[in-house]
Amino acid sequence: MPHHRADPHAAAAIAAAAVPLPPIDDPAASPFCGPFANATGVLADMLARHRVVLLGERTHGTSDFYHARAALTAHLVARHGFRIIAVEADWPDAAAVDRHVRGRPPLPAESPGAAFTRFPVWMWRNLEVARFIRWLHTHNEALAPAQRAGFFGLDIYSLRASMAAVLAYLEGVDPQAARAARERYSCLEPWGRDPARYGRAVLHGTHADCEDAVVAQLQALLDKRLAYARAGHEDFLDAAQNARLVASAERYYRVMYHGSDDSWNLRDTPQ
């Protein structure tokens, strides 16, 4: 394989623009959860000039990074009015947390404590994230509902949980449509616990793809958006997003075995 040398000019430019995080043992008192908040406040104030602040996957994996990321986010929310926290996680898991932090009633069988079980603990199911969620819940309690910060998932892998969420919503607002949705989703039901097997089966021609069925279900839901939204706008938004995710996940697992960049490009394409 060819050897690629680092561009010293690029490295120098990055070093010149980089702003180091404060040391982990910074003794500054914190309005959030210990070190970082006061020293990080200077950095957060600088970032707050932007409408969107990206804290990328380099913040995956260590307690120190998670602590710093939480403090930066808390500062942006509390001091600068940021109200959308979007994380690289499944929508249904994040939605359970969102309902908790914004003081909305949970859906049946939904618990923020049960979220993110599909992920390793070093991603979301850890003490640093739990501490931040408790802080966000407390912070939001003092605000009017429209001013509360929400917690949303951006990833596209959710299949089984998203199908269940769509069906549960329709059972409550339109049982006849729920029966039709159950029929459409039955194409994917055998693969709910291991959707990667669905992709292999389609690739090898042992199972027909389910694209038409899941897209038809998404369209059926969107066609009744006005009627369904009257039963609760945010509940419809949650159902519609889950229907989109079923369609995205079906495509993701179907293309992931093609040996191309399609699956990664799909993740980076707005759904």
C-alpha positions as a printed NumPy array, in Angstrom:
array([[  0.   ,   0.   ,   0.   ],
       [  1.287,   3.526,  -0.696],
       [  2.663,   5.441,   2.25 ],
       [  1.054,   8.839,   2.788],
       [  3.116,  11.466,   4.568],
       [  1.498,  14.093,   6.71 ],
       [  1.369,  17.572,   5.208],
       [  3.449,  19.729,   7.593],
       [  1.673,  22.898,   6.462],
       [ -1.742,  21.396,   7.219],
       [ -0.518,  20.177,  10.608],
       [  0.846,  23.63 ,  11.423],
       [ -2.415,  25.312,  10.382],
       [ -4.437,  22.965,  12.581],
       [ -2.1  ,  23.521,  15.528],
       [ -2.334,  27.285,  15.121],
       [ -6.138,  27.219,  15.084],
       [ -6.588,  24.649,  17.874],
       [ -7.843,  25.745,  21.275],
       [ -6.772,  23.312,  24.015],
       [ -9.255,  22.101,  26.587],
       [ -8.467,  23.046,  30.186],
       [ -6.623,  20.392,  32.199],
       [ -8.769,  17.652,  33.707],
       [ -7.631,  18.622,  37.222],
       [ -8.643,  22.281,  36.825],
       [ -9.934,  23.192,  40.301],
       [-12.4  ,  25.803,  39.026],
       [-15.803,  25.531,  40.655],
       [-18.483,  24.335,  38.285],
       [-22.178,  25.171,  37.995],
       [-22.532,  21.833,  36.22 ],
       [-20.537,  18.844,  37.435],
       [-17.045,  19.641,  38.657],
       [-13.972,  20.738,  36.697],
       [-14.168,  22.279,  33.244],
       [-17.22 ,  24.509,  33.407],
       [-15.579,  27.806,  34.358],
       [-12.432,  27.307,  32.299],
       [-14.457,  25.775,  29.483],
       [-16.859,  28.705,  29.681],
       [-14.38 ,  30.86 ,  27.785],
       [-14.268,  28.302,  24.978],
       [-18.06 ,  27.866,  25.037],
       [-18.544,  31.631,  24.813],
       [-16.41 ,  31.649,  21.682],
       [-18.34 ,  28.73 ,  20.165],
       [-21.673,  30.369,  20.959],
       [-21.196,  32.819,  18.088],
       [-22.204,  29.964,  15.782],
       [-25.684,  28.536,  15.178],
       [-24.373,  24.95 ,  15.139],
       [-21.535,  23.585,  17.284],
       [-20.171,  20.168,  16.305],
       [-18.509,  18.   ,  18.934],
       [-17.512,  15.053,  16.767],
       [-16.679,  11.412,  17.274],
       [-13.284,  12.296,  18.667],
       [-15.272,  12.838,  21.867],
       [-16.24 ,   9.14 ,  21.912],
       [-14.578,   6.862,  24.343],
       [-13.08 ,   8.428,  27.462],
       [-14.482,   9.772,  30.711],
       [-12.41 ,  12.945,  30.343],
       [-13.774,  13.731,  26.891],
       [-17.343,  12.941,  27.949],
       [-16.978,  15.174,  30.976],
       [-15.626,  18.033,  28.846],
       [-18.299,  17.568,  26.182],
       [-21.061,  17.62 ,  28.789],
       [-19.698,  20.78 ,  30.409],
       [-19.391,  22.554,  27.047],
       [-22.924,  21.539,  26.108],
       [-24.343,  22.582,  29.466],
       [-22.685,  25.975,  29.17 ],
       [-24.081,  26.501,  25.655],
       [-27.56 ,  25.527,  26.845],
       [-27.594,  27.454,  30.121],
       [-25.719,  30.609,  29.103],
       [-26.426,  30.925,  25.39 ],
       [-29.872,  29.451,  24.842],
       [-28.987,  26.446,  22.682],
       [-32.085,  24.223,  22.628],
       [-31.267,  21.262,  20.356],
       [-28.827,  18.567,  21.455],
       [-28.434,  16.123,  18.55 ],
       [-26.398,  12.993,  19.229],
       [-25.058,  10.117,  17.142],
       [-27.62 ,   7.666,  18.493],
       [-30.872,   5.958,  17.564],
       [-33.962,   8.164,  17.522],
       [-36.154,   5.939,  19.794],
       [-33.507,   5.787,  22.538],
       [-32.897,   9.52 ,  22.409],
       [-36.674,  10.181,  22.29 ],
       [-37.129,   8.42 ,  25.628],
       [-34.464,  10.676,  27.126],
       [-35.989,  13.723,  25.433],
       [-39.378,  13.095,  27.008],
       [-37.701,  12.828,  30.396],
       [-35.579,  15.973,  30.153],
       [-38.446,  18.063,  28.766],
       [-40.945,  16.814,  31.349],
       [-43.233,  15.06 ,  28.876],
       [-44.995,  11.8  ,  29.791],
       [-43.252,   8.648,  28.574],
       [-44.779,   6.478,  25.907],
       [-45.969,   2.991,  26.973],
       [-43.045,   0.74 ,  27.887],
       [-40.632,   3.632,  27.373],
       [-38.028,   4.398,  30.015],
       [-34.957,   6.639,  29.754],
       [-33.168,   4.152,  32.008],
       [-33.598,   1.446,  29.376],
       [-32.265,   3.551,  26.496],
       [-29.052,   2.864,  24.575],
       [-28.854,  -0.821,  25.506],
       [-27.731,  -1.566,  21.926],
       [-24.659,   0.616,  22.379],
       [-21.491,  -0.106,  24.371],
       [-21.33 ,   1.765,  27.653],
       [-18.466,   3.947,  26.465],
       [-20.799,   5.615,  23.951],
       [-23.959,   6.74 ,  25.763],
       [-24.896,   4.401,  28.601],
       [-22.408,   5.738,  31.14 ],
       [-22.171,   7.902,  34.244],
       [-21.077,  11.073,  32.443],
       [-24.071,  11.033,  30.113],
       [-26.442,  10.12 ,  32.968],
       [-25.113,  13.05 ,  34.991],
       [-25.674,  15.405,  32.059],
       [-29.221,  14.111,  31.541],
       [-30.026,  14.745,  35.21 ],
       [-28.62 ,  18.26 ,  34.88 ],
       [-30.638,  18.942,  31.73 ],
       [-33.848,  17.715,  33.37 ],
       [-33.301,  20.049,  36.326],
       [-32.357,  22.962,  34.064],
       [-35.476,  22.52 ,  31.935],
       [-37.824,  22.335,  34.924],
       [-37.401,  26.061,  35.54 ],
       [-38.293,  26.993,  31.946],
       [-41.504,  27.261,  29.954],
       [-42.052,  24.157,  27.77 ],
       [-41.248,  26.025,  24.547],
       [-37.872,  27.121,  25.957],
       [-36.682,  23.702,  27.116],
       [-33.699,  22.05 ,  25.444],
       [-34.413,  18.761,  23.67 ],
       [-32.315,  15.636,  23.151],
       [-32.523,  13.999,  19.695],
       [-30.926,  11.036,  17.909],
       [-29.465,  11.388,  14.402],
       [-28.42 ,   7.86 ,  13.46 ],
       [-30.212,   5.66 ,  10.938],
       [-29.728,   2.116,  12.255],
       [-32.955,   1.802,  14.222],
       [-35.181,  -0.901,  12.765],
       [-37.008,  -3.034,  15.306],
       [-37.568,  -0.258,  17.855],
       [-38.685,   2.205,  15.182],
       [-41.164,  -0.266,  13.677],
       [-42.596,  -0.865,  17.154],
       [-42.914,   2.883,  17.741],
       [-44.803,   3.44 ,  14.475],
       [-47.185,   0.574,  15.235],
       [-47.782,   1.764,  18.803],
       [-48.611,   5.268,  17.592],
       [-51.024,   4.049,  14.929],
       [-52.744,   1.684,  17.362],
       [-53.652,   4.742,  19.377],
       [-54.853,   7.015,  16.564],
       [-55.895,   4.738,  13.689],
       [-56.166,   0.977,  14.39 ],
       [-57.059,   0.211,  10.769],
       [-53.883,   1.949,   9.581],
       [-51.96 ,   0.051,  12.253],
       [-53.098,  -3.251,  10.731],
       [-51.921,  -2.112,   7.299],
       [-48.584,  -0.998,   8.758],
       [-48.146,  -4.329,  10.519],
       [-48.675,  -6.092,   7.201],
       [-46.108,  -3.903,   5.451],
       [-43.554,  -4.298,   8.215],
       [-44.043,  -8.078,   8.312],
       [-41.53 ,  -8.225,   5.455],
       [-38.819,  -7.136,   7.897],
       [-40.122,  -8.799,  11.053],
       [-37.964, -11.954,  10.758],
       [-34.843,  -9.78 ,  10.761],
       [-35.711,  -7.427,  13.617],
       [-33.177,  -8.845,  16.074],
       [-30.384,  -9.17 ,  13.513],
       [-31.014,  -6.807,  10.584],
       [-27.586,  -7.492,   9.102],
       [-28.921, -10.944,   8.149],
       [-31.586,  -9.195,   6.061],
       [-28.878,  -7.479,   4.024],
       [-27.07 , -10.781,   3.423],
       [-30.313, -12.523,   2.414],
       [-31.163,  -9.816,  -0.112],
       [-27.624,  -9.797,  -1.49 ],
       [-27.67 , -13.573,  -2.025],
       [-31.174, -13.568,  -3.482],
       [-32.773, -15.69 ,  -0.755],
       [-35.163, -12.954,   0.341],
       [-36.891, -10.174,  -1.603],
       [-36.084,  -6.644,  -0.487],
       [-38.642,  -4.713,   1.571],
       [-37.982,  -1.254,   0.164],
       [-41.388,  -0.772,  -1.469],
       [-43.217,  -1.84 ,   1.687],
       [-41.393,   0.477,   4.108],
       [-41.522,   3.446,   1.719],
       [-45.262,   2.847,   1.224],
       [-45.75 ,   2.898,   4.995],
       [-43.843,   6.154,   5.336],
       [-45.934,   7.721,   2.584],
       [-49.187,   6.468,   4.138],
       [-48.248,   8.078,   7.444],
       [-47.251,  11.387,   5.854],
       [-50.445,  11.465,   3.767],
       [-52.435,  11.713,   7.005],
       [-50.101,  14.109,   8.777],
       [-52.769,  16.773,   9.372],
       [-55.356,  14.363,  10.714],
       [-52.876,  12.526,  12.925],
       [-51.136,  15.682,  14.134],
       [-54.387,  16.828,  15.733],
       [-53.948,  13.966,  18.187],
       [-50.621,  15.453,  19.316],
       [-48.079,  17.2  ,  17.124],
       [-44.947,  15.939,  18.869],
       [-46.245,  12.377,  19.027],
       [-46.843,  12.493,  15.265],
       [-43.36 ,  13.911,  14.721],
       [-41.919,  10.999,  16.675],
       [-43.927,   8.453,  14.642],
       [-43.021,  10.074,  11.324],
       [-39.338,  10.163,  12.194],
       [-39.446,   6.502,  13.176],
       [-41.13 ,   5.635,   9.868],
       [-38.34 ,   7.501,   8.049],
       [-35.771,   5.577,  10.068],
       [-37.316,   2.226,   9.166],
       [-36.957,   3.161,   5.496],
       [-33.383,   4.414,   6.051],
       [-32.369,   1.37 ,   8.075],
       [-33.828,  -0.993,   5.471],
       [-31.718,   0.677,   2.811],
       [-28.625,   0.819,   5.025],
       [-28.663,  -2.897,   5.839],
       [-29.453,  -3.726,   2.206],
       [-26.462,  -1.817,   0.769],
       [-23.888,  -2.471,   3.497],
       [-22.704,  -5.716,   1.847],
       [-22.133,  -4.228,  -1.577],
       [-18.524,  -3.367,  -0.773],
       [-18.908,   0.299,  -1.714],
       [-19.144,   3.614,   0.084],
       [-22.947,   3.625,  -0.221],
       [-23.701,   2.74 ,   3.393],
       [-21.44 ,   5.452,   4.827],
       [-22.694,   8.031,   2.349],
       [-26.244,   7.138,   3.345],
       [-25.444,   7.929,   6.972],
       [-24.209,  11.38 ,   5.974],
       [-27.223,  12.21 ,   3.804],
       [-30.111,  14.171,   5.377],
       [-33.09 ,  11.856,   5.771]])
